[in-house]
Amino acid sequence: MGGSSNGATVDDRTTSSGAADGTTGAWKMTLSVTGAGALFLLLRLFAVVDYQWDVAFAVSETIGVDDVPSLLFGTMLAERLSNGVFIALLFPLAMGHQARLGWIPRRDTSGNFAFIVILFMLLVSLWISFGQIWLPVVSFVLTASVLVLFYGPLDTPEKVLRFLSSHIWRISLAIIFVLAALVRAPWVPLEEIELSDGSVMEGYVVATPSGYLKVLTESDRELEILIAADVEERTEVER
């Protein structure tokens, strides 16, 4: 009886410990994701206002942590040349990571497969939309080189590629933070706004509260608040 009771107690403690570890891990993951999102948001906020403290404070009222996904995609699409170069370099690393994991689809490799598909789609889109065929060509040549070195007989290049591919998510996150800090273009398109007095201004409409438009100007990066009734026409400007 006593042995059975002790066994049950040990089992209960083990189960409780496992549950506690799982809860702690979930909290750590949540905090890490929240912290990364907050850092990305802060970097983007200061980058688009040329690191002007007062303007960043004014623009901060228009965005929140829940806007991070749209800001992330907006950042990736804002500056097509610099972002295209980063995408072209990430694709071969992602392919090398997949080579390390294996090409047979599994549940634990589905995230990297999806990442490869997204990068491929972005490269093709840059080619079709802007005629930048050199980006996918360079990326595919680098990918072929990575795979040759990965499966080749030389030991040192293969070790380097394994190291880089095994840290693909850290490298991707670092690149995202660099882009967030350096890309000056906001997450919304540049517009030409014609007002009722005949004046025209170029800027980014970052918020549209009832009856008003909050516009971040293109030239001096100041936040202007316009009355919606004074706006005659808004035209998107191609960059």
N, C-alpha and C positions, 0 to 999 in steps of 0.2 A: 504493500500500500504506500509506505513512505517513499520507495524508489520511484513508483509510478507518479507520485505527487511531485517529486523533485524533477523528474523528466519533463512533466508538463510545464513546470515553472521555467525550466531552461528553454523549452520550446517557445513559451510565451515571451520570454525576454529576447530571444533571437528574433522572433517576429516583430516585436516592438522596436528593436534596434534597427531592423531592416526598414521598417516603415518610417522611422525617424530619419534614417540616412536618405531615404527617397524624398522625404519632405524637404530636408536640408538642401539636397541637390536641386530640387525644383525651385526653391527660393533663390539659390545661387544663380541658376540659369535665368530666372526672371530679372534679378538685379543686374546681371551682366547685359542682358538684352536692353533693359531700360536705360542703363548707363551708356551703352553704345549709342542708343537712339538719341539721348539727351546731348551727348558730345557731338554727334552728327548735326543735330539741329542748331547747336551753338555755333559750330564752324560755318555752316551755311549762312546763318543769320549775319555774322560779321563779314563774311566774304562778299556778299551781294551789296553791302553798304560801304565797301571800301574801309572796313574796320573803324567806322565812326560810331562812337559809343552812344551818343544821343539818338542817332537815326536807328541804330540797332534796337534800342529800347522802344522806339515808336513802332518799328516793324514787328517787334516781338508780340504785340497785341493781336496780330493777324494770324499767327500760327501757333500750333500746339504739338505735343508729342504724338497725338493721333494723326498728324499730317506727315509723319516721317516717311511712310511708304510712297506717297505722291511726290514728296520732295526728293526722295532717292531716285525715282524714275525721271523726274524733271531734271535733276542734276546730270544723270547719265545721258540725257538727250540734249542738254543745253549747248554744250561746246562739242561739236561733232568731231573736230580734228583731234584734240587732246584726248577726249574720251575714246575715240576710235583707236588711237594708238594703244591705250591701256587695254581695251578689249582684245585687240590683236595679239597682245602679249599674254593676256590671261588664257586665251583659248588653248595654246599649246601646253601650258601648265596644267590646265584642267584635263586635257587628253592624256598627259603623262601621269596624272593622278589616277585616271581611270585605268591606265595600263597597269599601274601598281596594284589596284584593287581587283582587276580582272574584268573581262568584257562580258561575262555572263550576267544579265540583269538580276539583282537581288534587292531585297528591301533596304539593306544598309548602303547600297550604292545608288539608289534612285535619286537622291539629292544631287549628286555629282552629274548624273546623266541629264537631269533637268537643267543644271547649270550650263552644261555643254550645249544643249539645245538653245537656250536663251542667248548665249554668246554667239552661236552660229547665226541665229535669226538677226541679231543686231549687226553682224558683219555684212550679211546679205542686204539688209535694209540700207546700210550706209552706201553700198555699191549701187543699189537700184535708185535710191533717192538723190544721191549727190555725185554719182559716177566715180566714187572712190574705190575703184576695183583693186588698186594697189594694196589696200588694207587687208582684204581677205586673201589675196595672193601671198603677201608677206606672212600672214598668219598661218596659212596652210603649209608654206615652205618651212617655217619654224616648227610647225607640228610634225612634219615628216622628219625633220632633223632630230627632234626630241625623241621620237619613237625609234629611229635608227640607233641613236646613242643609248636609249634605254634597253633595247634588246641586243645591242652590239656586244662585242667581246671586251671592249675597254672597261676597266673597273672604275676608274676615277670619275669620268663623266656620268656613269650610271649612278654612282653614289650621290653626286651633286643633284642630279635630276630627281632621285628618290627623296632627297631632303626637301627640295623645292616643292615637289608634288605633294609630299605629306603635310606641308604647311600651306596648301593652296587657300584655305579659308582665312588664315591669318594674313596672307599676302593680299587677298581680295579685300579684306576689311581695311588693311593699311592703305590700299589704293583708293578706296572709297573715302577715307578720311582726308587723304591728300587732295582728292578732287573737291571735296566739300570745302576745304580751306582755300583753294586756289581759283576755282571756277567762279568768275565774277557774274556771269549771267544768272538771273534768278530762275525759279522753277516754273515761271509763266512766260508766255511769248511777249516779245517787244511789240508795242502798239503805237500807232500815230493817232493822237486824240485831237480832234478839231472841236474847238469851243465856240459858243454862240457869239463871242465878240470877235471872231475871225482868227484868233491866235491858234497855233498848233504846237503841241508838245509831244515829245516821245518819252515813253516810260512803260512801266510794268504795273498793271492793275493787280495789286496784291490782296485786295479785299473790296467787297461791294456791300457795305452796310446799307440799310434801308435809306434810300434817297441820296447816297453819297458814293464816291469812288476814292479809294486810297491808292495813289499812284506813286511808285518809286521812280523818280526821273532817271533817264539814261545818262545824261551828261554829268550832273554833279551829285547824283545819288542822295537826293533829299526826298522826304516823304511829303507829298502834296495831297490835300483833301479837296476833292472837287464835288460840286453839287451836280447830281446826275442830270438834272433838267438843263444844265448849261452845256452838256456834251451833245454836239450835233452829230458826230460820226466817229467811230472807232475802226481803225484799219490795222490789221496785223502786218508787221514789217518783217520781211524775210532777211535773216542774218546770213 
